[in-house]
Structures are given as C-alpha cells and as structure tokens.
C-alpha cells in the first residue's frame, strides 16, 4: 500500500468498540453466548432492543474485521516473504490467543463466578492448573491464523493469475450473487453446526461470510477497492440494509412457530441466513464510503486509539465481566446498565491496552 488509509485504522477502533458493546448487551439480556449473563433473554422491550442491536452487529462487524485483515494480507506477505510473514502471524495472533486461552479466559470465568459466590483466586488458579482453555473472543485470532496459513499455501498459485491494479469494482449483480451464495452456504453450514454451537472452538455457522469477506479483502488489495467505494456504490446497498433490517423482527413475530433461527429448514432459519449478508453489504459499504469521505486523515487521538484497538479487543472480556459483577446489586433498568458497562468497558479496555503497550516487547505482539 503506497499511502496510509487512515479511515481503515479508524474503522478498526469503531469495530472494536462495537465488539465491547455487543458483549455488554449479551450480559444484560441480548441473545447470544458470553462468560457472564446477569439477565437472560426474554420478551421484554430492553431484551428485544439489545438482541436486535446484536443481530445487526453480528451480520457485519466480525466479517468486516476479516475483510480488513484480508486487505492487508497480500502486501504483508509480499513485503516480508513467507517465513517472516508466518512468524509475524504466530507472534501477533498465536501469542494473544494462547495467553487469553490459558490465562485471561480462566480469569474471566473466575470473575463471572464471583456472582455465584465462588472465590476468584481459587477458581482462577484452579482453572489454570488444570490447563483449561477458553478461546473467548480470541477465536478471531485462531481463525485468522488458519486463513493466513491457507493464503500462504495458495499464494504461489494466486501469483500466476494476471492482476490489474485498476480493475473496476464488481458490478451490483456480483454483490447480489455474493449475498445469495453466502446466505445459502450459511444455511447449509448451520445444518451441521447450528448458530451458537462450535466446532474446533469456532462458530462455524457464521463462517460463510467470514471466509468470503477475507477472500474478498485479499482480492481487493491490489486494486484498492476499499478505498474506491463511492456514494453511487454504497447508497443503494445502504438502502437495501435499511429495508432488510426490519424483516427479521417482523418475521419472528408473525412467521408462526417454531421460531428457530439456529438450524433446520424453518422459515425463520432460512430468512436469518439470507438476512445477514443483505444487511452486512450495505453497512460495510456505507462505513467504508462515509469514513473515507469524512475521516481519512491523521489525528493524534484516533492514532492513539488505533494503536490500542487490538489490545482493547484482547482485554475487554475480563473488563466488562468485572464491571458487570461489580454493578450486579444495582437495581437499574437493563438497558441503562448495558449503556454504562459498554461505555465504561470501552474506556477501561483502551486505557489498559495503552498501559500494556508500555511493557517491553509488547508492540512486537500488539
């Protein structure tokens, strides 16, 4: 990449903040799995609002992380060569994954156990002594390691494909075809691994879009597609997203029973599989276009946040669980507690990441 695309760095910060907010919402009643849930999912207004917030997030935010990661993979491999590239990936992805799995994951479980009266130190040390491993949100690092390994293996074949740096953006029909294909593969995958279940520590039911967007990021790298999204490209898909988002709650309310989106061939499961990419494409395109137009400049504050984003992602699980446990006795509306824990969790996670970066050798990994 000849020039630094500051808006992509800014997007990493926004996506990291959304991840922290997402897990805070699950704590207080949104649908999904997390280390600590103070309130279970219900039909309350607060729970439904937070569930929709998480559903929209889930449609695009981790996929956009994979898109950005794929975007920088080809130039990184070309610049470093296979050996250094693999070593770098092992350091930046493998070490955080292992540290979280064997240390921070057990810590987070132990913090959640305080709410049930379990002793924190006994639980934490016991889990570590037993060698218990919890991937938590660092499944992302695990998946990226796998994707990077596949790209390195395939790169000799990919170099034989003629590449034009000014290749035009895919036409709208290809976006539509991609959404349909991603939705179909997601539906098929969920017959094997339902949403909420894992295989190899990964929620495979969501990996249709993850694999596609990582591959798209790799393909988009040389022609710099992410920096060429215009209003003419983004706005139609933003409209598609806005029209599509209400279809899920309407279908769940009026689609009859059983209301089961995790697997199977129910109307709800089929709708949900196709709903996600049609929501995601518009949000991703809109974010790329708007941030490039308005925020593609260097700013010390955003630069500092960008340097801390990965560390904040790694650290946020124990942070928001501890905050939620500390506030568990406060009798406030779940939606209010969600907002407070999300905002505080974002601030504390980024602050701790900044402190972590001061440790010797930390920047080599983070």
C-alpha positions as CSV (number, residue, x, y, z in Angstrom):
1,X,0.0,0.0,0.0
2,X,1.6,3.2,-1.1
3,X,-0.4,5.5,1.2
4,X,-1.8,5.0,4.7
5,X,-5.5,4.8,4.6
6,X,-6.3,6.4,8.0
7,X,-10.0,5.7,7.7
8,X,-9.4,2.0,7.8
9,X,-7.5,2.4,11.1
10,X,-10.4,4.5,12.4
11,X,-12.8,1.7,11.4
12,X,-10.8,-0.8,13.5
13,X,-11.4,1.4,16.5
14,X,-15.1,1.6,15.8
15,X,-15.4,-2.1,15.3
16,X,-13.5,-2.9,18.5
17,X,-15.9,-0.6,20.4
18,X,-18.9,-2.4,18.8
19,X,-17.5,-5.8,19.9
20,X,-17.2,-4.5,23.5
21,X,-20.8,-3.1,23.3
22,X,-22.0,-6.3,21.8
23,X,-20.8,-8.5,24.7
24,X,-22.1,-5.9,27.2
25,X,-25.6,-6.3,25.6
26,X,-25.5,-10.1,25.9
27,X,-24.7,-9.6,29.6
28,X,-28.0,-7.7,30.1
29,X,-30.4,-9.8,28.0
30,X,-29.5,-9.9,24.4
31,X,-29.4,-13.3,22.7
32,X,-26.0,-14.9,22.4
33,X,-23.3,-16.6,24.4
34,X,-21.0,-14.9,26.9
35,X,-19.0,-15.6,30.0
36,X,-21.5,-13.8,32.3
37,X,-25.1,-13.1,31.9
38,X,-26.9,-11.2,34.6
39,X,-30.2,-11.2,32.7
40,X,-31.4,-14.0,30.4
41,X,-33.0,-13.2,27.0
42,X,-36.7,-12.5,27.3
43,X,-39.6,-10.8,25.5
44,X,-39.0,-7.6,27.4
45,X,-38.5,-4.4,25.4
46,X,-35.0,-4.0,26.7
47,X,-34.0,-7.5,25.8
48,X,-35.6,-7.3,22.3
49,X,-33.8,-4.0,21.5
50,X,-30.4,-5.4,22.7
51,X,-31.0,-8.6,20.7
52,X,-31.6,-6.6,17.5
53,X,-28.5,-4.5,18.2
54,X,-26.5,-7.7,18.5
55,X,-28.1,-9.3,15.4
56,X,-27.3,-6.3,13.3
57,X,-23.7,-6.2,14.7
58,X,-23.3,-9.9,14.1
59,X,-24.3,-9.5,10.5
60,X,-21.3,-7.3,9.7
61,X,-18.8,-6.4,12.4
62,X,-16.6,-9.6,12.6
63,X,-16.9,-10.0,8.8
64,X,-15.6,-6.5,8.4
65,X,-12.6,-7.4,10.6
66,X,-11.9,-10.3,8.3
67,X,-12.3,-8.1,5.2
68,X,-9.7,-5.6,6.6
69,X,-7.4,-8.4,7.6
70,X,-7.6,-9.9,4.1
71,X,-7.0,-6.5,2.6
72,X,-3.6,-6.2,4.2
73,X,-2.6,-9.8,3.8
74,X,-1.2,-9.8,0.2
75,X,1.1,-6.7,0.6
76,X,2.3,-8.0,4.0
77,X,3.2,-11.4,2.5
78,X,4.9,-9.7,-0.5
79,X,6.9,-7.4,1.7
80,X,8.0,-9.9,4.4
81,X,8.2,-13.1,2.5
82,X,6.6,-16.4,3.6
83,X,8.9,-17.1,6.6
84,X,8.8,-13.7,8.2
85,X,5.1,-13.4,7.4
86,X,4.3,-16.7,9.2
87,X,6.5,-15.8,12.1
88,X,4.8,-12.4,12.4
89,X,1.3,-14.0,12.3
90,X,2.3,-16.5,15.0
91,X,3.5,-13.7,17.2
92,X,0.6,-11.3,16.7
93,X,-2.2,-13.9,16.6
94,X,-0.8,-17.0,18.3
95,X,0.6,-15.5,21.4
96,X,-2.6,-13.4,22.3
97,X,-4.8,-16.5,21.5
98,X,-2.7,-18.7,23.9
99,X,-2.4,-16.0,26.6
100,X,-6.1,-15.4,26.6
101,X,-7.0,-19.1,26.4
102,X,-4.8,-20.2,29.3
103,X,-4.7,-17.0,31.5
104,X,-7.3,-14.3,30.7
105,X,-10.1,-16.8,29.8
106,X,-9.8,-18.6,33.1
107,X,-9.6,-15.1,34.8
108,X,-12.9,-14.1,33.1
109,X,-14.6,-17.3,34.1
110,X,-13.4,-16.8,37.7
111,X,-14.7,-13.2,37.7
112,X,-18.1,-14.3,36.5
113,X,-18.1,-16.9,39.3
114,X,-17.9,-14.2,41.9
115,X,-21.6,-13.5,41.3
116,X,-22.3,-17.1,42.3
117,X,-20.3,-16.9,45.5
118,X,-17.2,-18.7,44.2
119,X,-13.8,-17.4,45.3
120,X,-12.0,-15.6,42.5
121,X,-8.4,-16.7,43.3
122,X,-9.3,-20.3,44.0
123,X,-11.3,-20.6,40.7
124,X,-8.7,-18.8,38.6
125,X,-5.7,-20.7,39.8
126,X,-7.6,-24.0,39.7
127,X,-8.6,-23.5,36.1
128,X,-5.0,-22.6,35.1
129,X,-3.6,-25.5,37.0
130,X,-6.0,-27.8,35.1
131,X,-4.9,-26.3,31.8
132,X,-8.4,-25.2,30.9
133,X,-8.5,-23.3,27.7
134,X,-11.1,-20.7,26.8
135,X,-10.8,-19.0,23.4
136,X,-13.5,-16.4,24.1
137,X,-13.3,-13.5,21.6
138,X,-9.8,-14.6,20.6
139,X,-11.4,-17.2,18.3
140,X,-10.9,-14.4,15.8
141,X,-7.1,-14.8,16.2
142,X,-7.4,-18.6,15.8
143,X,-9.5,-18.2,12.6
144,X,-7.1,-15.6,11.2
145,X,-4.2,-17.9,11.8
146,X,-6.0,-20.6,9.7
147,X,-6.9,-18.1,7.0
148,X,-3.3,-16.7,6.8
149,X,-1.9,-20.3,6.6
150,X,-4.2,-21.1,3.7
151,X,-3.3,-17.9,1.9
152,X,0.4,-18.6,2.2
153,X,-0.1,-22.1,0.8
154,X,-2.2,-20.8,-2.1
155,X,-0.1,-17.7,-2.8
156,X,2.2,-19.4,-5.5
157,X,-1.0,-20.3,-7.4
158,X,-2.5,-16.9,-7.0
159,X,0.6,-15.1,-8.3
160,X,0.0,-16.8,-11.6
161,X,-3.3,-15.1,-12.0
162,X,-2.9,-11.9,-14.1
163,X,-3.7,-8.8,-11.9
164,X,-4.7,-5.4,-13.0
165,X,-4.2,-2.6,-10.4
166,X,-7.1,-0.6,-11.9
167,X,-9.6,-3.4,-12.0
168,X,-13.0,-1.9,-11.6
169,X,-15.2,-2.5,-8.6
170,X,-17.6,-5.5,-9.0
171,X,-20.9,-4.5,-10.5
172,X,-24.1,-4.7,-8.4
173,X,-25.1,-8.0,-9.8
174,X,-22.0,-9.6,-8.3
175,X,-22.8,-8.1,-4.9
176,X,-26.3,-9.6,-5.2
177,X,-24.9,-13.0,-6.3
178,X,-22.4,-13.0,-3.4
179,X,-25.1,-12.2,-0.9
180,X,-27.3,-15.1,-2.1
181,X,-24.3,-17.5,-2.2
182,X,-23.1,-16.5,1.3
183,X,-26.6,-16.9,2.6
184,X,-27.1,-20.3,1.0
185,X,-23.7,-21.7,2.3
186,X,-24.5,-20.3,5.8
187,X,-27.9,-22.1,5.8
188,X,-26.1,-25.4,4.8
189,X,-23.4,-25.0,7.4
190,X,-26.0,-24.4,10.1
191,X,-27.4,-27.8,9.4
192,X,-24.1,-29.2,10.6
193,X,-23.1,-26.6,13.2
194,X,-26.1,-24.6,14.4
195,X,-25.7,-21.0,15.4
196,X,-24.4,-20.9,19.0
197,X,-22.6,-24.2,18.7
198,X,-18.9,-24.7,18.0
199,X,-16.6,-26.9,16.0
200,X,-12.9,-26.7,16.7
201,X,-13.7,-23.8,19.1
202,X,-15.3,-21.8,16.2
203,X,-18.9,-20.9,15.5
204,X,-18.8,-22.4,12.0
205,X,-22.3,-21.3,11.3
206,X,-21.1,-17.8,10.7
207,X,-18.1,-18.7,8.7
208,X,-19.7,-18.4,5.2
209,X,-19.4,-14.6,5.4
210,X,-16.1,-14.6,7.2
211,X,-14.3,-16.7,4.6
212,X,-15.9,-14.8,1.7
213,X,-15.0,-11.4,3.2
214,X,-11.4,-12.4,4.0
215,X,-11.0,-13.7,0.4
216,X,-12.7,-10.5,-0.9
217,X,-10.2,-8.4,1.1
218,X,-7.3,-10.3,-0.4
219,X,-8.7,-9.8,-3.9
220,X,-9.5,-6.1,-3.2
221,X,-6.0,-5.4,-2.0
222,X,-4.1,-4.5,-5.2
223,X,-6.9,-2.6,-7.0
224,X,-7.6,-0.9,-3.6
225,X,-11.3,-1.5,-3.8
226,X,-11.9,-0.5,-0.2
227,X,-10.6,3.0,-0.9
228,X,-12.7,3.3,-4.1
229,X,-16.2,2.8,-2.6
230,X,-18.3,5.8,-3.8
231,X,-21.7,7.1,-2.9
232,X,-23.1,5.6,-6.1
233,X,-21.9,2.2,-5.0
234,X,-22.7,2.4,-1.3
235,X,-26.1,4.2,-1.2
236,X,-28.2,1.5,-3.0
237,X,-26.8,-1.2,-0.7
238,X,-27.3,1.1,2.4
239,X,-31.0,1.3,1.3
240,X,-31.1,-2.5,1.0
241,X,-29.8,-2.8,4.5
242,X,-32.3,-0.4,5.9
243,X,-35.2,-2.2,4.2
244,X,-33.9,-5.6,5.2
245,X,-33.2,-5.0,8.9
246,X,-36.9,-4.8,10.0
247,X,-37.7,-8.0,8.2
248,X,-36.1,-10.2,10.8
249,X,-38.2,-9.0,13.8
250,X,-41.3,-8.9,11.7
251,X,-40.7,-12.5,10.5
252,X,-40.0,-13.7,14.1
253,X,-43.2,-12.1,15.3
254,X,-45.6,-13.1,12.6
255,X,-43.9,-16.0,11.0
256,X,-45.6,-18.6,13.1
257,X,-43.9,-21.4,15.0
258,X,-41.4,-22.8,15.6
259,X,-39.3,-19.6,15.8
260,X,-35.9,-21.3,15.4
261,X,-33.1,-19.5,13.6
262,X,-30.1,-21.6,14.7
263,X,-30.6,-24.6,12.3
264,X,-33.2,-26.5,10.3
265,X,-35.3,-25.5,7.4
266,X,-37.9,-23.3,9.2
267,X,-38.9,-20.1,7.6
268,X,-37.0,-18.2,10.4
269,X,-33.8,-20.1,9.9
270,X,-33.8,-19.6,6.1
271,X,-34.7,-15.9,6.5
272,X,-31.9,-15.3,9.0
273,X,-29.2,-17.0,6.9
274,X,-30.0,-14.7,3.9
275,X,-30.9,-11.6,6.1
276,X,-27.3,-11.3,7.4
277,X,-25.4,-10.7,4.1
278,X,-28.1,-8.3,2.8
279,X,-27.8,-6.3,5.9
280,X,-24.0,-6.6,6.0
281,X,-23.2,-5.4,2.5
282,X,-24.9,-2.1,2.9
283,X,-23.4,-1.4,6.4
284,X,-19.9,-2.3,5.3
285,X,-20.1,-0.3,2.1
286,X,-21.6,2.7,3.9
287,X,-19.0,2.7,6.6
288,X,-16.2,2.4,4.0
289,X,-17.6,5.3,2.0
290,X,-18.5,7.6,4.8
291,X,-15.3,7.2,6.8
292,X,-13.1,7.6,3.8
293,X,-15.0,10.8,2.8
294,X,-15.0,12.4,6.2
295,X,-12.3,10.8,8.4
296,X,-9.5,9.9,6.2
297,X,-6.9,12.0,7.9
298,X,-4.3,11.5,10.6
299,X,-5.4,12.6,14.0
300,X,-3.3,12.1,17.2
301,X,-6.4,11.0,19.3
302,X,-7.5,8.4,16.7
303,X,-4.0,7.3,16.1
304,X,-3.6,6.6,19.8
305,X,-6.9,4.7,19.8
306,X,-5.8,2.7,16.7
307,X,-2.6,1.6,18.4
308,X,-4.7,0.3,21.4
309,X,-7.5,-1.3,19.5
310,X,-6.1,-4.8,19.3
311,X,-5.0,-4.7,22.9
312,X,-8.5,-3.5,23.9
313,X,-10.1,-6.4,21.9
314,X,-7.9,-8.9,23.8
315,X,-8.5,-7.4,27.2
316,X,-12.2,-6.5,27.1
317,X,-13.7,-9.8,28.3
318,X,-12.4,-9.7,31.9
319,X,-13.0,-5.9,31.9
320,X,-16.7,-5.9,31.1
321,X,-17.4,-9.1,33.2
322,X,-15.7,-7.4,36.2
323,X,-17.7,-4.2,35.7
324,X,-21.0,-6.1,35.4
325,X,-20.3,-8.2,38.5
326,X,-19.5,-5.0,40.5
327,X,-22.8,-3.5,39.4
328,X,-24.9,-6.6,39.9
329,X,-26.5,-5.3,43.1
330,X,-27.7,-2.1,41.4
331,X,-31.4,-2.3,40.6
332,X,-31.5,-0.3,37.4
333,X,-33.1,-0.9,34.0
334,X,-31.1,-3.5,32.0
335,X,-30.8,-1.1,29.1
336,X,-29.2,1.6,31.3
337,X,-26.8,-0.9,32.8
338,X,-25.8,-2.0,29.3
339,X,-25.0,1.5,28.3
340,X,-23.0,2.2,31.4
341,X,-21.0,-1.1,31.2
342,X,-20.4,-0.7,27.4
343,X,-19.1,2.9,27.7
344,X,-17.0,2.2,30.8
345,X,-15.8,-1.1,29.3
346,X,-14.7,0.7,26.1
347,X,-12.8,3.3,28.1
348,X,-11.2,0.9,30.5
349,X,-10.2,-1.6,27.9
350,X,-8.5,1.0,25.7
351,X,-6.8,2.5,28.8
352,X,-5.4,-0.8,29.9
353,X,-4.3,-1.5,26.3
354,X,-2.3,1.7,26.4
355,X,-0.6,0.6,29.6
356,X,0.1,-2.8,28.1
357,X,1.8,-1.2,25.2
358,X,4.4,0.3,27.5
359,X,5.7,-3.1,28.5
360,X,8.9,-4.2,26.8
361,X,8.3,-6.1,23.6
362,X,4.5,-5.5,23.7
363,X,4.4,-3.6,20.5
364,X,6.0,-6.6,18.7
365,X,2.9,-8.6,19.5
366,X,0.2,-5.9,19.7
